Amino acid sequence: MQDGSTAWELVVSGDPALYAIVQLSLFVSLSAVAVASLVGLPLGGLLALTRFPGRGALIVMINAFMGLPPVVVGLTVYLLLSRSGPLGSWGLLFTPAAMVFAQALLITPIIAALTRQTADDLWNEYRDEMNAMGVTPAARLATLLYDARFSLITALLAGFGRAAAEVGAVMIVGGNIDNFTRTMTTAIALETSKGNLPLAMGLGAILLALILAINAAAWGVRAIGERQAA
């Protein structure tokens, strides 16, 4: 009970250490979503619009990668960015950039798979009309992505939720360095092991609030889209 009271005091008093961790977590996760969306949105749209040999296998692989184990992604990024790795000269290991890279790899398949499914449904609806009008492939992609914007925002929010709750990959590539690469999830794991329950509980409460807010936002965006489509 006393730990809970102390945790609440840390949250409402604006404890600098706590909110520095929250700020870094938001920066890393939002950056990862931005990077993943630059790849996942057009990739999903192209998979919906085009037909080519191996398309089915690529779709299956992307769907399978939605459940990638975070520690495997973390290990892969670690090997790429380590001194002996192909990208070791960039000096990104144990930096926020490495954590963004790892989280982006985790959520790109989620965004791509959800985009493909949404765009595929719309393409089946608009195919004959667009073919008759002679719409260019680039214009088709842009039109489908714009028309599906509310559903795609939900996909981006889902990606953000996965990134914000991730711990394994960012622990491996970030190193959980105090005041540099310590996020909410890695800090919760560390502080719990140290017995510093007030800080761990305060961070847990903020993380839970963020996840609830994300789900509420996703529900609201979908509701708005359904009303506009009606």
N, C-alpha and C positions, 0 to 999 in steps of 0.2 A: 504493500500500500504506500509506504514511504517512497519507494523507488518510483511509483507512478506519479506521485505528487512532484517529486524532483524533476522527472521527465517533462511534466506539464510546465513547470517553471522555466525549464530550459527553452521550451518552444515559445512561450508567450513573452519571455524576457529578451528574445532575440540574441541568444548566445552566439557570439562570433564564430566559434569553432563549428557549431552545428550548422549555421547557415552558410558558412563557406563550403562545407561538404555538399549541402543541398544545391548551391549555386553551380558547383562543378558538375554535379550529377545531371542537372538540367542542361547545362551547356553541352556535355558529351552526348547525351541522348538526343537532344534536338539536332545537333550537328550530324549525328549518325542517320537520323530520319531524313534530313536534307540530302545527304549523299546517297542513301539508298533509294530515295524517290527519283533522283536523276537517272538511275539505272533501272529500277524496278518498274516505273510507270511506262516508259517507252518499250521496254522489253515485253511486258505483259500485253500492251496494245499490239505490238508487232506479231506476237504469237497468236493473237485472236484474229488478225487480219490476213495473215499469210499462211500458205500451205507449202511445205517443203519436206524432203526426205529427212526422217529423224525428228520431226516436230513432236510426235507423240512421245518419243523417248525423252526429249528435252522437257516436255510438260511434266512427265512422271518424275524426272529428276528434280525439277523445281519444287514440285509438291512434296517430295521426300525431304528436301532441304529445309522445308518449313519446320521440321522437327530436329534440326541439327543440334547435337549436344554442344552446349556452350564451351565446355572444356576442350573439345576437339578443335573448335574454331580458335580458341585462345592459343592452343598448342601450335596450330598451323601459322597463325600470325606471328607468334613468338619465333618460330623457325625462320620465317621470312625476314623478320626485322633484326634477328640476332646478328652479332658481328660476322659470323661465318655464313649468314644467309644472303640471298641475292639482293635484298634491300637493306642490308646492314649498314651500308655507307650513308644512308639517310639519317641515322642516329635517332630514330623515332621510338625505339623500345623504351618502355617505362616512362612514357609521356602521355598527355591527354590525347594527342593525335593517334597514338597506337590504340587507345581505347575506342576512339571514334571508328577507326578502321575495323576493329573486331566487331563492334556492335552493328556497323553497316553491313558486314558480311552475314551476320545473323538475321537481320530483318529484311534484306533485299529479296530473298525468296518469298517471304510473306507478302510483301507489297506486289511483287511480280505475279504471284499466283492469284491473288485476289483481283488484281487489275485484269489479268487475262480472262478470268471467269466473267467479270462484269462487262468487259468490252466484247467478249464473245456473244453474250446474250443480246447486246445492243446491235452487234453486227448482223446477227441473224434477222433482226427486225428491220434494219436499214439497208441491207445489202442490195436488194433489187433497185431501190430508189437511187442509191449512190452510183451504182453501175450505170443506170439509165442517164444520169446527169453527167457522167464522165468525171467524177470527182477524183482528184489525184490521190495517190497513196498517203502523202503527207497530210493532205487536207482531211482524209478519212480518219487518220489517227488523231489529229487535233480535234475533230468534231466528236469522235467517240469519247475521248478523254474529258472534253468539256461537258458533254451531256451526262457523263457518269460522275461528275465532280463530287456530288454529295456522298455517293458510295465510296469513292476513292479517298475522300477525307476520312471516312471511317477506317479504311485500310491503313492510312498513315497513322491514325490514332492507335490502331492495333499494334503497328510496328513500334510506336513510341512506348506503349505499355510493356512490350516485350523487352525493349532496350532498357527502360528504367528499372525493371525488376531483375536484370541480369547481374550475376556475381562472378561466375567461374571464369569467363573469358577476360573480363577487365581485371580480375585479380592476377591472372597470369601475365598479361601484357602491360599492365599498369604498375604492378608491384605494390599497390596499396601504400604509396609514399605519403606521409603526413604533409598536409598543406600543398600537395602537388597533384597526386593521382588518387586520392582517397574519395570514393563515392559513397552514397548512402548504403548500398548493399554491402560493399566491402567493409565499411566502417561498422555496420551492425554486426557482421561476423566477427570482426576483431574485438570490438568492445564487449561483446557477449563472452568471448573466450577469456577476456581480461577481468570479467566481473563488474565492468562499468555499465550496469544495467540502465541507469537513468538516461545516459546518452544514447544507448542502443534503442531504448523504448521511445525516446523522443524522435529519433530518426525513423524508426518503424512507423510511428504515428503519422509523420509527414509523408512517408512513402505510401502508406495505405490511403491517405487523403488524396494523394496525386492519382493513384490508380482508380479510386472511386470517381474523381473528377473526370478522368479520361473516359471512363465507361459512360458517365452521364453525358459528356460532350458527344460521344459516338451515337448514343441513343437520340440526342437532340438533333444532330445533323441528319440522321436517317429519317426522323419524323418530319423535318422540314422538307427533305427531298420527296417523301411520299405525298405530302400535302401539295407540293408544287406540281407533282406528276398527276395528281387526281383531277 
